[in-house]
Amino acid sequence: EDATTTTTGGGGGASNDDDYDDTTTHATTTLSAQEMAAYDREGAAYAASWTATLRESASDARALERALFDAAAKDGARRGDSLFDDDDENADDDDDDDDGGGVNTKKQNERADAVRRRKTRRQWGKIPDEKLPRVAIVGRPNVGKSALFNRLTGTKRAIVYDEPGVTRDRMYVRSYWGEHEFMMVDTGGLENLPRNPASAMKIDRVGGIEILPGMIEAQAAEAVKEASVLIFVVDGQVGLTAADIDIYSWLRKYHSHIPLHLAVNKCESTTKGEDQVLEFWSLGDVTPLGVSAISGTGTGELLENMCATLPPPPSLEDGEARGEDEEEEDIPVTVAIIGRPNVGKSSLLNGLAGEARSIVSNFSGTTRDSIDTEVTDAYSGRKFTLIDTAGIRRRTQVKSGSDGAEKLSVGRALQAMKRADVVVLVIDATEGASQQDFVLAERATQEGCAIVLCINKWDKVDKDSYTMNKYTLEMRQKLRVFEYAEIVYTSALTGQRIQKILDSAHTASQNHRKRLTTATLNAVVQEATLWKLPPSRNSRKGKVYYITQASIRPPTFVFFVNDPKLFPETYRRYMERQLRENIGFPGTPIRLLWRGKGVEKVRK
């Protein structure tokens, strides 16, 4: 199956004179500048409509997501619109009737507040992530931290499942409330607390610690250490427990300088909600607030109290702000690290980030959430957003598995492909490429992502001077459809060649965004048709009138022909090879769209 997506335009051929023309003419037609401009507009509109149709017609991929995640979607907490209702749009629609000086003063103050809020919101997103204050959500397992995290951030990034220990790594999401912008941090549940922060369990950036709970707590302790404000979440339905008291004592003893807010979650009941909060007054110098991550009760007041204790917003120095006219090459390249379980994805992320960003263990399925990490290449200064994802097993294995949270993890990994510019498909060198790797690469192509093939654990392979060439030939044969993807051989354990992943991702991203002139494209196609004329069917000869690039990411080209049905799949693949050989698109798929009846529409 061809990796390039092709489609046919709707409808028959050109006029009879064109279809049955037996004269020996070239397969391309010279057009005027007006006709070329009309073709460009029609090609862009056709590509946009085709993209929408493609999304609707991808039934297999959508059916997979529905089959895996429909039942899991019921467990996700839904965010109400009231948290981010924007009343600033009508802030300037004031009544012209004046009832007195006091009313005028009130209206002037309201107008000034509205202007100030709009000015603040125009600056949202301009402050770098590392400059934003961090708000960490902590608590014991299964008290609703992830559900509250999704509610406060207005996203569904964190996995919510009725089982303790689902959240393991730290998750960062930019969030806004009123005039404040901050970074919300979700953490795993705290069970065994270190009595001294210096004695907290450390995480090896390569191998990790074999005891998983200790690694989760080390991640949570790191989030608490860098936080500007803490939100301590407890379960109002269970009541105050000994673990809650231990966590609160630990926070007040070693992190007393950080403002603390106590959120009593699961207080949905209008009759029992206030009674559930009373018990937590015994903790001392913190005011408990009843909230509900499911219904949104009390979350607005919690955000108001939290923003009141945030440090002053950082000042934007020259060169630090993200400008509105920021050049495209300065935008960080989003790279999703995808693969089967236990192939070394988290180890590669930690090696590229230079820190223990994700938990690493020898157990399959350690990573659950999709973790975003900002990374700057130390050599070139390029910026990347790396997304560590959970391992994706075969669909039948996921459906028959006993781990209900795995379905949600796979869903987050598939969503990461949609957000990514480049997909790094990690393959275990000791096992080789499998059918599941082919399926994942095909899914990345459907999402329009550039691809880099990473052969990890290369240090475990017995090698000689010909091993890499033989392995590359074998990979090309198994994944022959994706021959345009660059292959990188790495070892996350030793750090061998992991820097080359970023270089290959940058190259693939550049080709993913490449845009060519119409003259160049038509010159290549004209030469290709001279070497190999389009085939004929029933005395009808295929003709290519014009080609234009409709979009990028991935590069999409529209061929205007007399009848798309006259161009078989073999000739379409020939055109793709000619574009790659003469122009070159290494690392990225390209889409060829075939449009019929274009000349008649333009000339009429």
C-alpha positions, -999 to 999 in steps of 0.1 A, spaced: 0 0 0 14 34 -10 23 57 19 12 87 -2 -25 95 1 -42 100 -33 -77 107 -42 -98 112 -73 -119 142 -82 -156 137 -86 -168 134 -121 -161 126 -157 -136 137 -182 -131 167 -204 -147 174 -237 -149 148 -264 -124 167 -285 -98 164 -257 -106 128 -249 -103 114 -284 -75 136 -296 -51 113 -315 -26 140 -323 9 136 -309 10 164 -284 27 168 -250 8 157 -219 9 192 -204 -8 224 -216 6 259 -215 -17 282 -195 -20 319 -191 -12 338 -159 -49 343 -152 -57 306 -157 -27 297 -134 -40 320 -106 -75 305 -110 -60 270 -107 -41 280 -75 -73 292 -59 -93 262 -70 -65 238 -58 -64 254 -23 -102 252 -20 -103 216 -32 -75 205 -9 -93 221 21 -126 203 12 -107 170 6 -90 173 40 -124 176 57 -136 146 37 -106 126 46 -112 132 83 -148 121 80 -140 90 59 -112 77 82 -136 52 96 -111 25 106 -90 48 128 -121 65 143 -138 31 149 -106 20 167 -107 50 190 -145 46 197 -141 8 204 -113 14 228 -123 46 246 -161 50 246 -164 31 279 -134 50 293 -148 84 283 -175 80 310 -148 82 337 -135 116 324 -145 147 343 -162 173 322 -152 209 326 -180 235 328 -180 265 306 -184 288 336 -147 287 346 -136 305 314 -167 325 304 -154 356 288 -175 386 297 -149 410 282 -164 410 247 -193 432 258 -174 452 284 -175 483 262 -213 482 255 -222 507 282 -256 524 286 -256 560 275 -281 570 302 -265 587 332 -282 583 365 -257 603 385 -221 608 394 -218 576 413 -231 556 384 -207 573 360 -178 565 383 -188 529 385 -191 526 348 -157 542 343 -141 518 368 -158 489 350 -146 502 317 -110 506 330 -111 471 345 -122 456 311 -95 474 292 -69 462 317 -81 426 314 -80 428 276 -45 441 278 -35 413 301 -51 387 279 -33 399 248 0 390 267 -11 355 274 12 329 259 41 354 254 58 345 287 81 315 284 70 284 302 101 284 325 92 319 337 56 311 348 48 304 384 40 267 391 9 255 410 13 219 422 -16 197 430 -7 171 457 -24 146 479 -27 109 486 -38 85 458 -73 84 444 -86 117 459 -94 133 425 -62 152 418 -62 145 380 -100 153 377 -94 186 395 -64 193 373 -85 188 342 -112 210 357 -89 239 366 -70 238 333 -100 233 311 -85 203 294 -87 165 294 -50 159 293 -47 139 326 -60 104 327 -89 100 352 -97 65 363 -112 51 395 -81 33 405 -52 45 427 -17 50 412 -29 59 376 -10 92 376 28 86 378 47 114 361 45 152 364 22 169 339 25 206 331 -2 226 314 -4 264 310 -36 278 325 -53 312 330 -77 327 354 -86 364 354 -55 384 349 -32 356 360 -13 330 340 4 301 356 16 265 350 -6 239 366 12 207 377 -5 173 382 14 148 404 10 112 415 -4 101 448 19 104 479 20 73 501 54 69 519 68 104 526 105 111 531 111 126 565 137 149 550 137 163 514 174 155 511 166 118 518 139 116 491 144 87 466 163 97 436 155 87 400 183 74 378 180 92 344 187 59 326 176 28 346 154 41 373 146 25 407 128 -8 407 103 2 433 77 21 414 58 38 443 90 55 454 96 68 419 61 83 418 67 101 452 101 114 440 83 130 410 57 145 433 84 158 457 102 174 428 70 192 418 65 204 454 100 217 455 97 239 424 61 251 431 51 286 440 17 276 453 4 242 466 -31 228 463 -35 200 488 -65 178 478 -83 155 502 -114 133 499 -144 148 515 -165 116 513 -138 95 531 -130 122 556 -97 131 573 -73 101 573 -39 95 589 -22 98 555 -37 132 550 -24 144 583 11 130 575 11 148 541 0 180 556 26 178 584 53 171 558 43 200 537 42 225 566 75 212 581 97 213 550 78 236 527 62 261 550 73 291 528 50 279 500 13 291 502 -10 262 508 -47 258 498 -68 229 511 -93 216 486 -119 191 500 -129 173 468 -160 152 461 -183 177 478 -211 175 452 -239 170 476 -258 203 484 -269 189 518 -238 171 530 -211 193 513 -207 217 542 -207 189 568 -179 171 549 -156 202 552 -160 206 589 -138 177 598 -108 193 580 -107 224 602 -88 204 627 -56 205 606 -49 240 618 -37 271 600 -54 264 566 -89 271 555 -106 241 539 -127 247 508 -153 223 495 -150 217 458 -162 192 432 -141 183 402 -171 166 385 -196 194 389 -172 224 392 -186 235 426 -162 258 444 -135 257 417 -139 294 409 -134 304 445 -104 280 447 -88 297 417 -95 332 431 -78 322 464 -50 306 446 -43 336 423 -43 359 453 -12 341 466 7 339 433 39 358 431 39 389 408 39 382 371 74 380 356 85 410 336 91 405 299 127 414 291 139 422 256 141 390 235 122 369 260 86 375 249 70 354 223 62 379 195 30 377 175 51 378 143 74 351 154 90 334 124 78 298 117 113 283 121 115 297 156 84 278 167 94 247 186 90 215 167 66 191 184 80 156 184 59 126 196 79 95 208 57 66 198 63 28 200 53 -5 215 57 -10 253 91 -13 269 112 -2 238 129 27 257 108 57 249 110 73 284 147 66 286 152 85 253 132 114 266 152 116 298 184 114 279 174 142 255 160 163 283 190 158 306 169 151 336 146 125 351 115 138 334 97 104 331 97 74 353 118 45 338 115 9 349 119 -25 334 81 -31 337 60 -28 307 34 -1 308 51 23 332 42 54 314 5 63 314 0 100 305 15 118 276 42 140 290 53 172 272 88 184 278 105 216 264 140 207 252 167 231 237 194 216 215 227 225 232 246 225 199 223 243 175 200 262 200 168 247 183 138 243 205 117 211 206 86 199 224 91 162 231 60 142 240 66 109 258 37 85 253 25 52 266 33 20 248 7 10 222 -1 -27 220 -23 -44 194 -59 -36 195 -70 -71 205 -45 -71 233 -57 -38 247 -94 -48 245 -88 -81 262 -64 -67 289 -74 -64 325 -59 -29 329 -87 -5 323 -65 26 323 -45 12 294 -73 22 270 -70 58 282 -33 57 279 -34 45 243 -60 72 236 -36 99 249 -8 85 227 -30 86 196 -40 121 204 -3 130 207 2 121 171 -24 147 161 -5 174 180 29 164 167 48 177 137 72 147 137 67 112 150 97 93 163 88 56 160 110 37 185 118 1 176 136 -25 198 167 -35 179 167 -69 196 132 -77 183 131 -59 150 102 -43 132 68 -60 138 33 -56 123 24 -33 151 53 -9 142 39 -9 106 4 0 119 18 28 141 38 43 112 7 41 90 -13 59 116 13 86 118 11 90 80 -27 93 82 -23 121 107 1 139 83 32 137 105 68 134 94 85 102 106 119 93 120 126 56 127 147 51 159 163 17 164 169 17 202 189 -7 223 216 -9 196 242 -17 223 226 -51 229 231 -62 193 261 -83 183 277 -62 156 304 -63 130 313 -38 102 283 -49 81 256 -52 107 241 -17 104 239 -20 66 222 -54 68 198 -42 95 189 -11 74 182 -32 44 160 -55 65 141 -25 79 136 -10 44 121 -44 33 97 -47 63 87 -10 62 91 -5 25 62 19 23 81 44 46 113 43 27 115 81 29 119 80 67 155 84 81 167 56 103 187 64 135 205 38 156 206 48 193 212 35 228 193 53 255 213 34 281 247 47 270 235 79 252 249 67 219 237 89 190 206 101 208 214 137 197 209 126 161 172 121 169 168 159 172 188 165 141 167 141 121 135 155 135 146 190 125 154 179 90 120 161 87 102 191 100 118 214 75 107 192 46 73 188 63 69 226 59 85 230 25 66 250 0 76 251 -37 68 275 -65 42 266 -91 68 270 -119 92 245 -103 64 219 -98 51 222 -134 87 219 -148 92 187 -129 58 173 -140 64 183 -176 97 165 -177 82 134 -160 54 132 -186 79 135 -214 97 104 -200 65 85 -194 33 95 -210 0 90 -191 -17 58 -201 -47 56 -223 -80 38 -218 -106 31 -245 -89 55 -269 -90 82 -242 -56 97 -234 -48 111 -199 -36 147 -198 -20 167 -170 -29 203 -174 -14 219 -143 -1 212 -108 0 234 -77 9 230 -40 -22 235 -19 -9 232 16 20 221 38 24 199 69 23 176 50 31 189 15 -1 185 -6 -2 188 -44 -32 190 -66 -30 177 -102 -55 191 -126 -62 165 -153 -89 157 -179 -101 126 -160 -86 112 -128 -99 77 -137 -74 76 -165 -44 77 -141 -39 43 -124 -22 39 -90 11 29 -107 13 62 -126 5 81 -94 33 64 -76 55 73 -106 47 109 -101 54 107 -64 88 92 -71 96 119 -96 87 146 -71 109 130 -45 139 124 -68 139 158 -84 128 179 -54 133 157 -23 110 153 7 130 131 31 113 123 63 78 135 54 49 120 35 34 138 5 -2 138 -6 -12 139 -43 -48 149 -52 -62 145 -86 -88 169 -98 -108 166 -130 -127 191 -152 -105 220 -140 -97 234 -174 -133 236 -185 -143 255 -153 -115 280 -157 -121 286 -194 -158 290 -190 
